[in-house]
């Protein structure tokens, strides 16, 4: 598993007044298209297990991954966006 942003394992994450932007020239996109990576979970945020995620006043643009696009959630995630 690879991730190029924030990873949370059974914890809490609050993202407030933020901006996440990918570009088509990034290594993330190149690797996905060339299939050099086995798996990319969430271009910007991946949350696992028994966790809490709160996102407020935040923008995501051009995030791509093999699982989840901009945000990937795996498990019992209490999510507020």
Long-range contacts (C-beta under 8 A, 24 or more apart in sequence): 1-38, 1-39, 1-40, 1-41, 2-37, 2-38, 2-39, 2-40, 2-41, 3-40, 3-41, 3-42, 3-46, 4-28, 4-40, 4-43, 4-44, 5-42, 5-43, 5-44, 5-45, 5-46, 6-44, 6-45, 6-46, 7-45, 7-46, 7-47, 7-48, 8-45, 8-46, 8-47, 8-48, 8-51, 8-53, 9-48, 9-49, 9-51, 10-48, 10-49, 10-50, 10-51, 11-51, 11-52, 12-51, 12-52, 12-53, 12-54, 13-45, 13-47, 13-51, 13-52, 13-53, 13-54, 14-54, 14-55, 14-56, 15-45, 15-53, 15-54, 15-55, 15-56, 15-58, 16-54, 16-55, 16-56, 16-57, 16-58, 17-56, 17-57, 17-58, 18-57, 18-58, 18-59, 19-58, 19-59, 19-61, 20-44, 20-45, 20-58, 20-59, 20-60, 20-61, 20-63, 20-70, 21-59, 21-60, 21-61, 21-62, 22-61, 22-62, 22-63, 22-64, 23-62, 24-62, 28-64, 28-65, 29-64, 32-64, 32-65, 32-66, 37-66, 39-66, 39-67, 40-65, 40-66, 40-67, 41-65, 41-66, 41-67, 41-68, 41-72, 41-74, 42-67, 42-68, 42-69, 42-70, 42-71, 42-72, 43-68, 43-69, 43-70, 44-70, 44-71, 45-70, 45-71, 45-72, 46-71, 46-72, 46-73, 46-74, 47-71, 47-72, 47-73, 47-74, 47-75, 47-77, 48-74, 48-75, 49-74, 49-75, 49-76, 50-75, 50-76, 51-75, 51-76, 51-77, 51-78, 52-77, 52-78, 52-79, 53-77, 53-78, 53-79, 53-80, 54-79, 54-80, 54-81, 55-80, 55-81
